[in-house]
C-alpha cells in the first residue's frame, strides 16, 4: 500500500537519524502525522578496523541511497503492517508536476523548431506510447509471445509514425519498407546474439520481480522483444534519412538510379558512423553505475564485460550497430529503385521529340 504525504517539518539533524514529521494527504490516514526516520552517515560511523569514516562535514547527511527530504516535498510511503500498528518507510518522491513541466518544455521545443511536422511527430509519439500501453503490455501479460507482440507493435508504430510525421509518399513508403525489413533482420540478429552469448536477462531486478508476480512470461522472449523495440527508433532515423537523401539526389540531377544509389550511400556512410556512436554511448551511459560498482569491487575488466547485465547492453550495441549498417544499403536501394532520375526524364523527352 502506498500513501502520499508532505514534509511540513524537517527538524535540524543532530543524531544517527534525521526525524521528519510527515503529514498524510491520501488514504484512510489522510490528515494524520507520522515520523519518518532517515539514517545519516553518523549512524554508520564506527571504530572497527574495516570502517570507512565519512568525509568531514558529512556526518549529518543521509546515507548513500537514502533520500534528502526538504520542507514541502511530496513523497510516497510504503506501509509495513506490524503487531503494534502500521509502520511507514520512504518509497519514492511524487514527480507529477515536474514531469508535466518537462513534457511541456519538450513538446514546445520540438514544435517551435520543427513547426507543423514537429507537432505531427509528437502526435505520432503519443500514439506509439498508446499502442505500447493498450496493446503491447496487456498482450504480453496475457501470455502472448513477447517476440510476436513486439514485431506487431513495431510494425503498427512504424505505419503511424512515419506516415503521420512525413506524409504519404513514395519517399516515406521506401523508408517504411526499409525499416520493416531491417527490423526483421534485427530480430534475427537479436535471437542469434541471445543464443550464442547465453544471455538470460535475469540480472535485472525488474525481471526478477516480474517473475515473482507473473511467472508465465518468457524471460528470454521478453529480452528479445526488448531488443526489437529498442532498435526501432534508431532504424527509423537512419532509413528516413537515406530515403530522403536518395529522392533529393535524384531530383537534383543524378542521371540514373545507380548513380543515385552511389551518391546516397556516401551520405549513408557518414550517417552510420555518427549513429553507431550515439547508439553505443547511450547503452554505455545506462550501464555506467554498474561499471563503477564493479570498479569499486576491483573486478577485472574481462569479468565485468562478461557479466549478464553488461553483456546484454553490449549485445544491444552490437545488434543495433549491425542492423544500422545493413539498413543503409537496403533502404537506399529501395529508395533509389522508386526514384525517377533526372537523366531518365531527359531521355524520355528526347525520345518524344525525335
Residue, then its C-alpha position, 0 to 999 in steps of 0.5 A: x500500500x502506498x500513501x502520499x504525504x508532505x514534509x511540513x517539518x524537517x527538524x535540524x539533524x543532530x543524531x544517527x537519524x534525521x526525524x521528519x514529521x510527515x503529514x498524510x494527504x491520501x488514504x484512510x490516514x489522510x490528515x494524520x502525522x507520522x515520523x519518518x526516520x532517515x539514517x545519516x552517515x553518523x549512524x554508520x560511523x564506527x571504530x572497527x578496523x574495516x570502517x570507512x569514516x565519512x568525509x568531514x562535514x558529512x556526518x549529518x547527511x543521509x546515507x548513500x541511497x537514502x533520500x534528502x527530504x526538504x520542507x514541502x516535498x511530496x513523497x510516497x510511503x510504503x506501509x509495513x503492517x506490524x503487531x503494534x500498528x502500521x509502520x511507514x518507510x520512504x518509497x519514492x518522491x511524487x514527480x507529477x508536476x515536474x514531469x508535466x513541466x518537462x513534457x511541456x518544455x519538450x513538446x514546445x521545443x520540438x514544435x517551435x523548431x520543427x513547426x507543423x511536422x514537429x507537432x505531427x511527430x509528437x502526435x505520432x509519439x503519443x500514439x506509439x506510447x498508446x499502442x505500447x500501453x493498450x496493446x503491447x503490455x496487456x498482450x504480453x501479460x496475457x501470455x502472448x509471445x513477447x517476440x510476436x507482440x513486439x514485431x506487431x507493435x513495431x510494425x503498427x508504430x512504424x505505419x503511424x509514425x512515419x506516415x503521420x510525421x512525413x506524409x504519404x509518399x513514395x519517399x516515406x513508403x521506401x523508408x517504411x519498407x526499409x525499416x520493416x525489413x531491417x527490423x526483421x533482420x534485427x530480430x534475427x540478429x537479436x535471437x542469434x546474439x541471445x543464443x550464442x552469448x547465453x544471455x538470460x536477462x535475469x540480472x535485472x531486478x525488474x525481471x526478477x520481480x516480474x517473475x515473482x508476480x507473473x511467472x508465465x512470461x518468457x524471460x528470454x522472449x521478453x529480452x528479445x522483444x526488448x531488443x526489437x523495440x529498442x532498435x526501432x527508433x534508431x532504424x527509423x532515423x537512419x532509413x528516413x534519412x537515406x530515403x530522403x537523401x536518395x529522392x533529393x539526389x535524384x531530383x537534383x540531377x543524378x542521371x540514373x538510379x545507380x548513380x543515385x544509389x552511389x551518391x546516397x550511400x556516401x551520405x549513408x556512410x557518414x550517417x552510420x558512423x555518427x549513429x553507431x556512436x550515439x547508439x553505443x554511448x547511450x547503452x554505455x551511459x545506462x550501464x555506467x553505475x554498474x561499471x563503477x560498482x564493479x570498479x569499486x569491487x576491483x573486478x577485472x575488466x574481462x569479468x565485468x564485460x562478461x557479466x549478464x547485465x553488461x553483456x546484454x547492453x553490449x549485445x544491444x550495441x552490437x545488434x543495433x550497430x549491425x542492423x544500422x549498417x545493413x539498413x543503409x544499403x537496403x533502404x537506399x536501394x529501395x529508395x533509389x529503385x522508386x526514384x525517377x532520375x533526372x537523366x531518365x526524364x531527359x531521355x524520355x523527352x528526347x525520345x518524344x521529340x525525335 
